[in-house]
């Protein structure tokens, strides 16, 4: 069964709001394995809503029309859908009485025009709105099913998850889906997917999709319609093959994990604490660690030593040492790591120095970054080669992520 | 001239990413007074891209096709557009040579398939990509103009603002549009717009639209079709009325300004330097300052004192003092501000302490935050009352923004 989402809203067309409803619904449909190829958005205009529905009927069996169920004259969706489907609107009398009573009880005025929000498509059924006033509606005509949903994201999500999804499950009646979500950092998506698709050749049952986020790339492996145990086995086997080959970029599998969260958890399980001294990243490494609830178990404090003399003044790195190696060097990154751990009494220290741009520094190119880690008696130094084109912010963010990845791999190695 | 935006991307259709590009472009078109009624999204499939273009041709004269310009086999947009327009692809030879040289210089491999990103529509022109690899393209055929743009939001925005908008201005040639973009922090959008719409009642020529971003709310005042001088006068007058009334939330007017950028600029113009000591914000204030190019003029370094004993160990705040007032207090925020300035030799110090959650701390509620500022011989302490409902990340970000706003207002007061 193919689906199509039609969003209705002048404010979307004018760029005044981002259409998050379509994404939310599309994600729900994907999880139910309902395919979709088109999405359409039109402004609040009856003829365009009707035309969009006529178009969608040719392409899909399950059609969602979202937004424009408010009480004002601009809100023309329910009546436009009725007219496209050659049906009428029906007042949900019980609901309207209940609404009036609820408002009277709360001593809040209910405007007479709110009655418009108590109508649904005749021949279909109303969909209840757990957090707002407007009813939705669902109707089947021949091979097509039409669903009308409200626009405010809170109401939209509540109606989709409470009222709609159980009905969609009945419609699709029970395909089994098994999936795993693998997280990677520091490898371009196109190369990553080339490698993964190659590795997955022996697993034709698996569909791999990638999802690029600012700080990572997620790869979802999905298997449809196999017995649960068998599907799980295939996914586990394919995951191990991928992790074995691309382990240097991999940081975890799961739905809501972050690299910083993984590092905090590993540190905590070893009862380690960490400190940092940051130059180009300017505090972003520490802020990223602290974004993890419970970071205080592993992080007590650290330094931002943006200017060269602060590396001397706050950390006690001799200025001759910095002059000898240059402030953008593995030696200085290492000294920053070492001294931040020493000054705070942490088990581990990490130091970042480099050039975020826009200008070069002391003859070093934008994107040249050094990470130093003081860990378990060792001083590890690594140069990151980041592209100048990424821009200042992405260079700083990527430096933080790659520093976290180095830490995670050290901590994992420790475990094995 | 009517426009239509076609977004191409399986990851949008699958609900894996939110389509922020369409909103950004729609907002730009609105500012140029280019009307639009439809938006379409299709997955990465040639026949659907072609069908979407054929549909749009019937409804619009200016058609944007966005996304799918990567180097992989999934990226079929440019060739599909060429086929819909009955033209071919042309290699931008100079660009491809330049790309290869740039990569060679950085000793990074450029994959052979990246050559796909150096093609544009024959008969049209390439659009340069200031932050990525893929060229865009623009071509006019009869009454229609087609524009092909890349999918990654950073590249998309850069190409739209740098390469596309100047060309669109030529196309639309000559409606006069005058606008001002006012930036606010710390006041809910709905209250802000209620106040502003009320203040704008005497100015019916002005259309006010708001745009909520994670760290601020932008309000655009626009006047159409008035003589430039007159339009400017009305906008200036309305702006002053708004700023007078809502000045405590206002931080600037302009297209590409940020609160941190304004603070850095003011500090620099006074030849001030600033340091910080951060507890709940964990380095985010300093990282936000350092996100401004040229921050090194005003910021040399500072401290993250997440744990209580680090406030003693790194800053030298006596532990008895912290015990007396409690770690979540104006006094401790003030001492952090004072000591961070003292330890680094900065003119100004700022300290953040409070509860980001999810758990309460020492009997203080989530959302209780104190900011201290050591400035010009004074020690200023202010409590921020943030809503627990915002969640940990938003509490930390909002604390940073409100600290920056306090600083800006102190610095502006200094000037007057």
Interface residues (C-beta under 8 A of the other chain):
Chain A: X12 X13 X14 X15 X16 X17 X18 X19 X20 X22 X23 X24 X25 X26 X27 X28 X29 X30 X36 X37 X38 X39 X40 X41 X42 X43 X45 X48 X52 X55 X189 X190 X191 X193 X194 X209 X210 X211 X212 X276 X278 X280 X281 X282 X283 X284 X285 X286 X287 X289 X290 X291 X293 X295 X296 X299 X300 X301 X302 X303 X304 X305 X306 X307 X309 X310 X313 X314 X343 X344 X345 X357 X358 X365 X367 X385 X387 X388 X389 X390 X391 X392 X393 X394 X396
Chain B: X10 X11 X12 X13 X14 X15 X16 X17 X18 X19 X20 X22 X23 X24 X25 X26 X27 X28 X29 X30 X36 X37 X38 X39 X40 X41 X42 X43 X45 X48 X52 X55 X70 X71 X72 X106 X107 X108 X111 X113 X131 X132 X152 X154 X209 X210 X211 X276 X278 X280 X281 X282 X283 X284 X285 X286 X287 X289 X290 X291 X293 X295 X296 X299 X300 X301 X302 X303 X304 X305 X306 X307 X309 X310 X313 X314 X343 X344 X345 X356 X357 X358 X392 X393 X396
